[in-house]
Amino acid sequence: RLKRPGKYLEAIGMFNRSKEIDPAKVIVYDVGDAYFKMGDYERALEVFQKQLDHSRTELSLKWVASTLVKLERYDEALDLYFEVLGIINNNPKYVPDYTNPNFGMYFTKEELDERAREKQQRKRKDLSKVYKSIAWVYMLQENHKVAIKYIDEAIAFNGNDANYWNVKAIILERMHNFESLDRKSVV
């Protein structure tokens, strides 16, 4: 409840106190998120970076990348977003997570087919989010032509999300290219 606006410092104090009581219960994200919401991006980056040093997961990479964007360290953020793409796409340099409790379980063909469909939908949604983030960073760097390519990739994966069309419109507006948005595709 303390992570409401204006109560972030109290929340951080509580998180630090709970860390003293039971270090295993503290979720690093909550402390970093409180700093992030306060606008203290340097401290948020420190906290998120500690988690990233401990575990290079898709989520921890996104936390650090988002914070780097706020600090206008775009090239570093892009490197991390591209690493997230590698994880989502099962890049061979990433090994399977054998700690997953579902690893090695047996399923029926129907269950496997359903899981594959769900996984494909999640993958498309995750990819679209990362492509949108990459597009946004390139737009902030005023590299609009590359930004358009990435937002188009996001739209290709999830064209029903109005946020992606909004980002494309913002990029086109910054390019002063008002004719490029396909009117037929806008609802």
TORVEX-956464 format. One record per residue (C-alpha): residue in one letter; x, y, z. Coordinates in nm, 3 decimals. Layout:
BEGIN
+------+---------+---------+---------+
! code !       x !       y !       z !
+------+---------+---------+---------+
!    A !       X !       Y !       Z !
...
+------+---------+---------+---------+
END
This chain:
BEGIN
+------+---------+---------+---------+
! code !       x !       y !       z !
+------+---------+---------+---------+
!    R !   0.000 !   0.000 !   0.000 !
!    L !   0.291 !   0.232 !   0.059 !
!    K !   0.389 !   0.218 !  -0.308 !
!    R !   0.127 !   0.481 !  -0.378 !
!    P !   0.240 !   0.823 !  -0.499 !
!    G !   0.404 !   1.018 !  -0.219 !
!    K !   0.473 !   0.711 !  -0.003 !
!    Y !   0.766 !   0.565 !  -0.197 !
!    L !   1.033 !   0.645 !   0.062 !
!    E !   0.824 !   0.480 !   0.332 !
!    A !   0.778 !   0.177 !   0.108 !
!    I !   1.154 !   0.152 !   0.050 !
!    G !   1.207 !   0.173 !   0.426 !
!    M !   0.961 !  -0.111 !   0.479 !
!    F !   1.126 !  -0.321 !   0.208 !
!    N !   1.467 !  -0.265 !   0.367 !
!    R !   1.327 !  -0.354 !   0.711 !
!    S !   1.171 !  -0.673 !   0.576 !
!    K !   1.508 !  -0.756 !   0.418 !
!    E !   1.664 !  -0.746 !   0.766 !
!    I !   1.395 !  -0.978 !   0.902 !
!    D !   1.385 !  -1.226 !   0.613 !
!    P !   1.629 !  -1.163 !   0.325 !
!    A !   1.468 !  -1.435 !   0.112 !
!    K !   1.132 !  -1.254 !   0.105 !
!    V !   1.249 !  -0.923 !  -0.038 !
!    I !   1.162 !  -0.869 !  -0.402 !
!    V !   1.425 !  -0.647 !  -0.562 !
!    Y !   1.177 !  -0.526 !  -0.821 !
!    D !   0.963 !  -0.352 !  -0.556 !
!    V !   1.253 !  -0.142 !  -0.428 !
!    G !   1.372 !  -0.055 !  -0.779 !
!    D !   1.017 !   0.019 !  -0.890 !
!    A !   0.968 !   0.260 !  -0.600 !
!    Y !   1.285 !   0.449 !  -0.696 !
!    F !   1.177 !   0.441 !  -1.062 !
!    K !   0.834 !   0.587 !  -0.980 !
!    M !   0.999 !   0.856 !  -0.768 !
!    G !   1.207 !   0.951 !  -1.071 !
!    D !   1.534 !   0.848 !  -0.902 !
!    Y !   1.650 !   0.651 !  -1.205 !
!    E !   2.013 !   0.624 !  -1.093 !
!    R !   1.912 !   0.442 !  -0.774 !
!    A !   1.656 !   0.234 !  -0.960 !
!    L !   1.929 !   0.133 !  -1.203 !
!    E !   2.158 !   0.031 !  -0.916 !
!    V !   1.888 !  -0.190 !  -0.767 !
!    F !   1.782 !  -0.341 !  -1.100 !
!    Q !   2.146 !  -0.394 !  -1.202 !
!    K !   2.207 !  -0.599 !  -0.885 !
!    Q !   1.918 !  -0.825 !  -0.983 !
!    L !   2.048 !  -0.846 !  -1.340 !
!    D !   2.394 !  -0.943 !  -1.212 !
!    H !   2.227 !  -1.218 !  -1.008 !
!    S !   1.990 !  -1.345 !  -1.278 !
!    R !   1.978 !  -1.240 !  -1.646 !
!    T !   1.610 !  -1.301 !  -1.707 !
!    E !   1.382 !  -1.143 !  -1.963 !
!    L !   1.215 !  -0.942 !  -1.687 !
!    S !   1.536 !  -0.818 !  -1.523 !
!    L !   1.673 !  -0.715 !  -1.864 !
!    K !   1.353 !  -0.516 !  -1.933 !
!    W !   1.377 !  -0.340 !  -1.594 !
!    V !   1.731 !  -0.227 !  -1.661 !
!    A !   1.656 !  -0.132 !  -2.023 !
!    S !   1.353 !   0.078 !  -1.926 !
!    T !   1.560 !   0.260 !  -1.665 !
!    L !   1.841 !   0.320 !  -1.913 !
!    V !   1.588 !   0.479 !  -2.150 !
!    K !   1.485 !   0.721 !  -1.875 !
!    L !   1.854 !   0.804 !  -1.825 !
!    E !   1.885 !   0.859 !  -2.202 !
!    R !   2.144 !   0.581 !  -2.231 !
!    Y !   1.977 !   0.452 !  -2.544 !
!    D !   2.254 !   0.236 !  -2.691 !
!    E !   2.285 !   0.036 !  -2.369 !
!    A !   1.907 !  -0.001 !  -2.353 !
!    L !   1.896 !  -0.127 !  -2.712 !
!    D !   2.163 !  -0.389 !  -2.637 !
!    L !   1.947 !  -0.523 !  -2.355 !
!    Y !   1.626 !  -0.517 !  -2.559 !
!    F !   1.803 !  -0.715 !  -2.831 !
!    E !   1.914 !  -0.964 !  -2.567 !
!    V !   1.547 !  -0.996 !  -2.462 !
!    L !   1.461 !  -1.072 !  -2.825 !
!    G !   1.721 !  -1.347 !  -2.818 !
!    I !   1.566 !  -1.498 !  -2.507 !
!    I !   1.213 !  -1.483 !  -2.648 !
!    N !   1.331 !  -1.639 !  -2.976 !
!    N !   1.512 !  -1.921 !  -2.794 !
!    N !   1.851 !  -1.810 !  -2.916 !
!    P !   2.091 !  -2.105 !  -2.881 !
!    K !   2.321 !  -1.917 !  -2.645 !
!    Y !   2.050 !  -1.941 !  -2.378 !
!    V !   2.014 !  -2.277 !  -2.207 !
!    P !   1.687 !  -2.435 !  -2.090 !
!    D !   1.576 !  -2.354 !  -1.738 !
!    Y !   1.605 !  -2.690 !  -1.564 !
!    T !   1.479 !  -2.536 !  -1.239 !
!    N !   1.132 !  -2.501 !  -1.393 !
!    P !   0.898 !  -2.740 !  -1.209 !
!    N !   0.728 !  -2.831 !  -1.540 !
!    F !   1.055 !  -2.942 !  -1.703 !
!    G !   1.037 !  -3.308 !  -1.798 !
!    M !   0.663 !  -3.350 !  -1.737 !
!    Y !   0.461 !  -3.554 !  -1.985 !
!    F !   0.156 !  -3.419 !  -2.166 !
!    T !  -0.099 !  -3.555 !  -2.410 !
!    K !  -0.076 !  -3.448 !  -2.776 !
!    E !  -0.379 !  -3.221 !  -2.731 !
!    E !  -0.222 !  -3.059 !  -2.424 !
!    L !   0.106 !  -3.009 !  -2.608 !
!    D !  -0.075 !  -2.855 !  -2.907 !
!    E !  -0.267 !  -2.618 !  -2.678 !
!    R !   0.051 !  -2.524 !  -2.489 !
!    A !   0.227 !  -2.461 !  -2.822 !
!    R !  -0.057 !  -2.231 !  -2.937 !
!    E !  -0.052 !  -2.042 !  -2.607 !
!    K !   0.326 !  -2.016 !  -2.617 !
!    Q !   0.315 !  -1.885 !  -2.975 !
!    Q !   0.055 !  -1.620 !  -2.877 !
!    R !   0.266 !  -1.513 !  -2.578 !
!    K !   0.578 !  -1.505 !  -2.794 !
!    R !   0.407 !  -1.284 !  -3.055 !
!    K !   0.280 !  -1.051 !  -2.781 !
!    D !   0.621 !  -1.037 !  -2.610 !
!    L !   0.797 !  -0.974 !  -2.940 !
!    S !   0.555 !  -0.695 !  -3.027 !
!    K !   0.621 !  -0.523 !  -2.693 !
!    V !   0.997 !  -0.541 !  -2.736 !
!    Y !   0.980 !  -0.420 !  -3.097 !
!    K !   0.767 !  -0.126 !  -2.978 !
!    S !   1.023 !  -0.045 !  -2.708 !
!    I !   1.306 !  -0.057 !  -2.961 !
!    A !   1.108 !   0.169 !  -3.196 !
!    W !   1.050 !   0.416 !  -2.914 !
!    V !   1.422 !   0.430 !  -2.830 !
!    Y !   1.515 !   0.491 !  -3.194 !
!    M !   1.250 !   0.762 !  -3.211 !
!    L !   1.400 !   0.928 !  -2.902 !
!    Q !   1.736 !   0.916 !  -3.079 !
!    E !   1.562 !   1.083 !  -3.377 !
!    N !   1.641 !   0.786 !  -3.601 !
!    H !   1.288 !   0.783 !  -3.738 !
!    K !   1.341 !   0.559 !  -4.040 !
!    V !   1.466 !   0.275 !  -3.822 !
!    A !   1.196 !   0.348 !  -3.563 !
!    I !   0.927 !   0.304 !  -3.830 !
!    K !   1.071 !  -0.035 !  -3.929 !
!    Y !   1.055 !  -0.160 !  -3.571 !
!    I !   0.707 !  -0.027 !  -3.499 !
!    D !   0.590 !  -0.192 !  -3.822 !
!    E !   0.732 !  -0.521 !  -3.686 !
!    A !   0.538 !  -0.467 !  -3.363 !
!    I !   0.220 !  -0.401 !  -3.560 !
!    A !   0.282 !  -0.713 !  -3.770 !
!    F !   0.281 !  -0.921 !  -3.451 !
!    N !  -0.005 !  -0.739 !  -3.278 !
!    G !  -0.189 !  -0.503 !  -3.511 !
!    N !  -0.492 !  -0.482 !  -3.285 !
!    D !  -0.311 !  -0.283 !  -3.017 !
!    A !  -0.396 !   0.086 !  -3.048 !
!    N !  -0.080 !   0.183 !  -2.858 !
!    Y !   0.136 !   0.058 !  -3.144 !
!    W !  -0.058 !   0.263 !  -3.397 !
!    N !  -0.026 !   0.562 !  -3.166 !
!    V !   0.353 !   0.518 !  -3.151 !
!    K !   0.363 !   0.492 !  -3.531 !
!    A !   0.161 !   0.813 !  -3.558 !
!    I !   0.399 !   0.991 !  -3.319 !
!    I !   0.701 !   0.877 !  -3.522 !
!    L !   0.539 !   0.985 !  -3.849 !
!    E !   0.447 !   1.318 !  -3.694 !
!    R !   0.807 !   1.375 !  -3.588 !
!    M !   0.911 !   1.290 !  -3.945 !
!    H !   0.650 !   1.538 !  -4.071 !
!    N !   0.515 !   1.253 !  -4.282 !
!    F !   0.141 !   1.276 !  -4.236 !
!    E !   0.052 !   1.094 !  -4.558 !
!    S !   0.215 !   0.758 !  -4.470 !
!    L !  -0.040 !   0.624 !  -4.227 !
!    D !  -0.270 !   0.393 !  -4.419 !
!    R !  -0.619 !   0.526 !  -4.358 !
!    K !  -0.775 !   0.188 !  -4.435 !
!    S !  -0.591 !   0.027 !  -4.146 !
!    V !  -0.702 !   0.287 !  -3.892 !
!    V !  -1.034 !   0.212 !  -3.728 !
+------+---------+---------+---------+
END
